[in-house]
């Protein structure tokens, strides 16, 4: 009855002196202590976890839920105690309940510590994330400012590139116009040089033909001179034999010496006349050689002019190659056109090599002409020597008697006369042939 009154909360006063009432009072104190411990333990109303949950949920709802749960537990506990018969059983049940609650509080404290650690970590992460968020906002603002600066810079770059492209187009047009003008000038010069070269070729061909004719004539003349020398040698041998006979017959032919002297004087005059003719031929040959040297000097002057034109052309080509290299470095859009220009330059270089070969050939021809001039001078000297040799046997023949020669050997004079006639014919033919050569 006493227990029912305590649990039920009847209006009758309690008997404090009874042992049951003392046990109930101890039980009530234990419950209060348990409630106080529950209030002190984390995870309840004053715990940081409850504060953390209070941030998420309203405080009033949390308190009402705790009070409802606590009232249900008390009601259930009172029902369980009322179901027991003896106070010992009730006390044992209360102790067991107390032990369970103590174990539960310990578990709750452990969980609370773990949750506090997790909360501290979450708070740190939150602070870290807030710092990163602020950093991200600052970086975003910086990136936006950088983007604006980049846009302004891109606008300025576009304007500068447009201006540069326009300037480059103007420079390219000017370079193309200059290149076309230089190409037209080069083509005109090439045409002029080609016409001049054709004229020089024709003149060289004519000179070569004349030189061939001159060589043939000199070969014929050498053959004729060899024949004359052989004939003169035979005459010398005959004259020696005649002199031997004349010495034997000197005493018999003293009366005919005067006539022979007259004849020899006539022969000497004829030989002098022949010498004068040979001298005239020599002067004519000298004149022809001087004309030939004048033509050769003109040819050298034309070659020098062509070399000067070629050097100027090469300098212009070098300038053009430099300009083309600069244009190739500045842009790659016009490579196809520049390759065609390079092909044209290669063709011009090939023409240059051809001209160099032509120049070398002309130098070879010039050397041949110099050799021919030396050969002509040598032949002239040989002819002078031959004339001196021809004059010597004429001087020796003054001592020979003509009458004995006419009496004993009438055929000798006939043999001696034809070479003189041949020499006269030769002297008359040589100037005409030389005149035909240099006409």
PyMOL commands that set and color helices and strands:
alter all, ss='L'
color gray80, all
select helices_A, chain A and resi 2-8+19-40+48-56+59-83+87-248+254-330+335-399+402-408+410-438
alter helices_A, ss='H'
color red, helices_A
deselect
rebuild
show_as cartoon
